[in-house]
Amino acid sequence: MAEPSAKRRLEELGSEAEAAVVAAGAVSELEDVRVRYLGRRAELTATLRSIRDLPAEERGAVGKAANAVRMRLEEMIAARGAALEAAELEHRLEQDRLDVTLPGDPPFSTGHLHLVSAIRRELEDVFVGLGFAVLEGPEVEYEYYNFTALNHPPSHPARLPQDTFYLSDRVLLRTHTSPMQVRAMEAGEPPIYVVVPGRVYRPDTPDATHVPMFHQLEGLAIDEDITLADLRGVLLEFARAVFGASREVRLRPGYFPFTEPSVEVDVSCFVCDGTGAAGSERCPTCKGEAWIEILGAGMVDPNVLGYVADSGYDPERVQGFAFGMGIERIAMLKYGIPDLRMLWENDVRLLEQFGA
Amino acid sequence: MRVPVAWLRSYCDPGLSASQIADVLTMSGIKVERLHRVGVGDPAAFVVGRVLEAERHPNADRLSVCRVDDGGEQPRTIVCGAPNVAGGQMVAVARPGAVMPDGTHLGEPKLRGVRSSGMILAEDELGVGEDHTGILVLEDDGLAPGTPLAEALPIADEVIEIEITPNRPDAMGVYGVARDVHAVTGTPLVEDPTAPDPEPAGADRAEEHAHVEIADPEICLRFTARVFEDVKVGPSPAWLKQRLMAAGQRPISNVVDITNYVMLISAQPLHAFDLDQVRGSRIVVRRAHEGEALTTLDGVERRLSSEVALVCDAEGPSGIAGVMGGQVSEVSAKTTRVLMEAATWVGPNIMRTSRGLGLRTEASARFEKGLHPELAMAGQRLATRLMIDLCGARLVPGTLDAYPKPVGRRRVGLRLGRIGALVGEAVPEDEVHTVLERLGFEVAHGGTGQLEAVVPPSRDGDVQREADLIEEVARIHGLDRLPATLPARRRAVGRMGPAQRLRRRLEDALRDRGASEVVAYSFTSPSALERLGVDPAEALAIRNPLSEEGSVMRPLLLPGLLEALGHNAAHGRPGLALFESAHVYAAVTGDEEGDGSDPVRAAEEAPAGARPARESHHLAALLTEAVPPTWRAQARVADFYAAKGLVEALLVIAGIEWRIEPGARPFLHPGRAATVRGAADGRELGWIGELHPLVERAWEVPPAAAFELDADAIAELAPARGHDGYRDLTSFPAVVQDVAVVVDEDLSAARVEAAVRAGAGELLRSIRIFDLYRGEQLGAGRKSLALRLEFRAPDRTLTDAEVAERRSEIEGALAEIGGGLRA
């Protein structure tokens, strides 16, 4: 009788396959088991396929038994597969373990702006915020713009070759950024609000506080009603932006050929907070004076406006202020740079401290 | 200049401490540099004493044992070494514990067995003179023993050291400084000591004794001289010596001290001649002959140029005008007749002479600021009183006065409303009057809202216009009282220009890719350029460089970068990426109207905006290391492609089209050098390359790659930001095709790329070379470039057929340059 033997065979097949599933030790072995017992050429598959050839009265029982074996096998393979995968992942992760104490990859290395550039930008940004445009100009300059139109009489000592580098009789390396005052006014009618950063040159033998090349930032504001009080207000904003929100500025009378009145501008010491004291000692930054001289300024001299009267600068109709500050001086004060010569040595041990 | 405070107080004593006076001066325009103490420590330890008896020391011939009444209950025993000590003298006594001017503390030492309980003092020990030949004997004019010595002698003082701006010659005299104190504080100022003019004596006339003449009025505005007879030359009194010493001058003799003292009060320098030594009794003022020699008072023989003004007698020069006298007619102990000179020299001329000779004196420092001719007579008046009082001299009637063009007093108008309009705060009219009058101006009403001020001679150089008067009012009113306001700023806006913004962006890009910025000198040495193979003759030269090292303006940034690299390599930092952003300099070229003879454009008096030289802003970098070493990767040395990668990044940021082609530079490896050009007009934008091995050797630097770009040119080519509108790159997918192109070895990648582009047509969106292969199967002299091509159409998805068609076009284009596609 065919039926009992067929059923027995299915049972045997089921037991054999279940043993194989249990015995499979890896996902790949389990796949082999699946192909062997559930694949297209597997005996169980053939049995199921041949059910329709059985006599009708046998079909139900055999089919039911064969399907039961297949379903059980599929469940077991899925369960076994999940277990094996989890084990294998765990193993792989264990294999991938790193020494987390080794150094990480350096971030894409970043360089540094030169301290002087960093400060120049900071100043530019402050003055842009105060409504000034940023201009630049030639460093090889005419004596006319550097001295004559800035109200330096022909005999002024700054014109001597001891104080100015000359390229020819009337061409020199600018000794300050002030010539751009005149160029800026020649180029455009009032009102004018500009700052001019740039390199300037003086034949000073290098020492801790002198170098033959340095940087200044010039400011110029000309309008109908600019006053010395406006200069004070602008420089107060500058001082607070650069040296701290609680700074004060102090104007003292000074002297420059191209401003009248001329003033020296002090800022309250940002190291001792304007007290002049560091503990029981004198503050080393302001030397106990509570104030630090920071720049020269003044109301643009009517004689200077006279040189650009044709461009709309009638000294009876417009007036304004000008100021000029040394960028290196701010660097020395703010960052404690002890010797100006270090700034042009370009030692990366210095460069890498600033401007990241 | 040193201003002794006690001296200052003798003219104006506001009842403030020395440091408060210093603040007053600083805030009114005379910057105080320092405040010193001079003289003894606590003056209480110094008293007047009477020597009761002086006996020879039992154990020392040269010492005396003195009993001195110093006002105490018992006389003191003091051992004294001075030869002139004697019983009955009134002397200066330091009690034990006194602090001497040099800082030493006086104890009670035993001298050869006798305890000395104090010290009898010589002039120099008190800091009131330089005499150390014996003790100082005080005049016995009613001083009681025990009187504080400070009541008899100026033994302690404070000195304010001030910095004088060029516009304030008046502040180079103590009285001028006192005037500022008066103006600020309102404390009364004593009468100008130069005002009274003593009466002469005798019936003779100065003209009978001497003659003065100005031969060249361009160098001397005024020359005055007075004649003194019966002059007794000797030491100055203690008070005068002390004032001079506190002011930093050595006392010499009464006559010479008088000239210095008058100068220190009034700022007018004087010179005293021994009239008997003035040959021919004649003074002539003239220019030196070129090369003429003179031995000045300091014993130095000086050769003079024809610019120098000389004071001469009948036979030759006797002094360099306004700077220093000569030895020929110096006042000596034997002098009895003095010719006192007070002259007015031309400031700029004195400055040039002083600078030319390297000889800056108290006199030249004053004359170079420009003195008014009226001050010469002021000096004469004060000197006359002192010559009579201190030297017993007789003033011969008459003043010799060569004064070719007398100068009047200046009058300057002031509109009162202009003060507030200029400084931002109105000053009341009565305050304006008060301030100007205290400063020595004579003030008169000049119409409604106006005044007119007569300028005192001592201020003539500085106050010539309305703005100058406003400064006077403002500085005394107090600049620090001004409010802080902000400008109304109509129409003006703050911004940086596009070129400035782009330059910042490019600098940031280099910084963020690992390069550090350097700042190097704008000048370099001709030899540095020669080491780069650049002709130094092409560079702009400085006529008066500090040294050969900085004598030419650099035409490129590379030398500064090489120096920085050398410096850091020498200090153990070889792996570097450095950049600089700065100007380079070149002569104007022929078509820019240079006159050909000069490297810089010749200037008219007013150049009207022209620039004398060609300057452009460059951005350059020098790299030795592209990637630093880590524990899991090797360092990558910077080579041509590392530098090129940075350049490409910068040009992408700038948004300009470019091309890079072989381009040799003398300082670059000839096979690894390229020129960068703008694609549109072929304009040169810079160069890229590896250093020539010979340059590396000459500069002693490690192998490095570099580039230098013209940031100005790039900014000109850069399109305005946001110029391009939106493009749809997402609606339709791109087709990516990799192709391998086999070509001859010497065919450049650019040629291959161009051929591929030509074949690929408009649908090609991007092309990227991602591999270079050479191998036997290609055959000798052939190479294979792998390219990734991306095709895209804006309006449809491309079909395989379309792309296949492109591919065959590419094949055709490559065939024309001898290349083909690899299967």
Interface residues (C-beta under 8 A of the other chain):
Chain A: L102 P103 D105 P106 F108 S109 T110 G111 H112 L113 H114 V116 S117 R121 E124 F127 V128 G129 L130 G131 F132 A133 V134 E136 P138 E139 V140 E141 Y142 E143 Y144 Y145 T148 A149 P153 P154 S155 P157 L160 P161 Q162 F165 Y166 L167 S168 R170 V171 L173 R183 E186 A187 P191 I192 Y193 R199 Y201 P203 T205 P212 M213 A221 D223 D225 I226 T227 L228 A229 D230 R232 G233 V234 L236 E237 V249 R250 L251 R252 P253 G254 Y255 E260 P261 S262 V263 E264 M299 D301 P302 Y307 Q319 L343 W344 E345 N346 D347 V348 R349 L351 E352 G355
Chain B: T26 M27 S28 G29 K31 T165 P166 N167 R168 G347 P348 M351 R352 R355 E368 A421 L422 V423 G424 E425 R465 A467 D468 I470 E471 A474 R475 L479 D480 L482 P483 A484 T485 L486 P487 A488 R489 R490 R491 A492 V493 G494 R495 M496 G497 Q500 R504 E507 L510 R511 D512 R513 G514 A515 S516 E517 V518 V519 A520 Y521 S522 F523 L540 A541 I542 R543 N544 P545 L546 G550 M553 G560 E563 A564 H567 N568 H571 R573 L576 A577 L578 F579 S581 A582 H583 Y585 D598 P599 V600 R601 A602 A603 E605 A606 P607 A608 G609 A610 R611 P612 A613 E615 H617 P628 T630 W631 R632
